[in-house]
Amino acid sequence: MAATQNLRKELDELRREFESLRDRGVDQLSGKAKEAVAAATKEIEGFEGQIAELNRMVHALFEEAEESVSQHPVATIAGALALGIVIGRLTAK
């Protein structure tokens, strides 16, 4: 989730930079530069939507996992133990 927050911060920073460029000198930019700024702004908005969707999916996954663990605690512990043994044996060689 830290990576998601970092991406969100970077996207917010890029958005502020693009908005600053647009507000300061869009009139001075060529037609192609204006198109590039507009396209980049759309892409940033699309990334924000994707990050928000990913965040919702991660939260749902954690909620489902928490519910499953609380409903089947013994099976969860047994599965974690088995997985730990397998990983331990694989990495011991």
C-alpha positions as CSV (number, residue, x, y, z in Angstrom):
1,M,0.0,0.0,0.0
2,A,3.0,2.3,0.5
3,A,3.7,1.9,-3.2
4,T,0.2,2.9,-4.1
5,Q,0.6,6.0,-1.9
6,N,3.9,6.8,-3.6
7,L,2.3,6.5,-7.0
8,R,-0.5,8.7,-6.0
9,K,1.9,11.4,-4.7
10,E,3.9,11.2,-7.9
11,L,0.8,11.5,-10.0
12,D,-0.5,14.4,-8.0
13,E,2.9,16.1,-8.4
14,L,2.8,15.5,-12.2
15,R,-0.7,16.9,-12.4
16,R,0.3,20.0,-10.5
17,E,3.3,20.5,-12.9
18,F,1.1,20.0,-16.0
19,E,-1.5,22.4,-14.6
20,S,1.2,24.9,-13.8
21,L,2.6,24.7,-17.3
22,R,-0.9,24.9,-18.7
23,D,-1.8,28.0,-16.6
24,R,1.5,29.8,-17.3
25,G,2.1,29.3,-20.9
26,V,-0.4,27.3,-22.8
27,D,-1.0,30.2,-25.1
28,Q,2.7,30.3,-25.9
29,L,2.9,26.6,-26.7
30,S,2.6,25.2,-30.2
31,G,-0.4,23.1,-31.3
32,K,1.5,19.9,-30.8
33,A,2.7,20.9,-27.4
34,K,-0.9,21.7,-26.4
35,E,-2.0,18.3,-27.6
36,A,0.7,16.6,-25.6
37,V,-0.2,18.5,-22.4
38,A,-3.9,17.6,-22.9
39,A,-3.0,13.9,-23.6
40,A,-0.7,13.7,-20.6
41,T,-3.4,15.2,-18.4
42,K,-5.9,12.6,-19.6
43,E,-3.4,9.8,-19.0
44,I,-2.8,11.0,-15.4
45,E,-6.6,11.1,-14.8
46,G,-6.8,7.5,-16.2
47,F,-3.9,6.4,-13.9
48,E,-5.7,7.9,-10.9
49,G,-8.8,5.9,-11.7
50,Q,-6.8,2.7,-12.1
51,I,-5.0,3.3,-8.8
52,A,-8.3,4.0,-7.1
53,E,-9.7,0.7,-8.5
54,L,-6.6,-1.2,-7.4
55,N,-6.9,0.3,-4.0
56,R,-10.5,-0.9,-3.7
57,M,-9.6,-4.3,-4.9
58,V,-6.7,-4.6,-2.4
59,H,-9.0,-3.5,0.5
60,A,-11.7,-6.1,-0.6
61,L,-9.0,-8.8,-0.8
62,F,-7.8,-8.0,2.7
63,E,-11.4,-8.0,4.0
64,E,-12.0,-11.4,2.4
65,A,-8.8,-12.8,3.8
66,E,-9.6,-11.5,7.3
67,E,-13.1,-13.0,7.1
68,S,-11.8,-16.4,5.9
69,V,-9.1,-16.5,8.7
70,S,-11.7,-15.7,11.3
71,Q,-14.1,-18.4,10.1
72,H,-11.4,-21.1,9.7
73,P,-8.5,-20.3,12.1
74,V,-7.2,-23.8,12.5
75,A,-7.1,-24.5,8.8
76,T,-5.4,-21.1,8.2
77,I,-2.7,-21.9,10.8
78,A,-2.2,-25.4,9.4
79,G,-1.9,-24.0,5.9
80,A,0.6,-21.3,7.0
81,L,2.7,-24.0,8.8
82,A,2.7,-26.3,5.7
83,L,3.6,-23.4,3.4
84,G,6.4,-22.4,5.8
85,I,7.8,-25.9,5.8
86,V,7.7,-26.1,2.0
87,I,9.4,-22.7,1.6
88,G,12.0,-23.7,4.3
89,R,12.9,-26.9,2.5
90,L,13.1,-25.2,-0.9
91,T,15.4,-22.5,0.4
92,A,17.5,-24.8,2.5
93,K,19.1,-26.5,-0.5
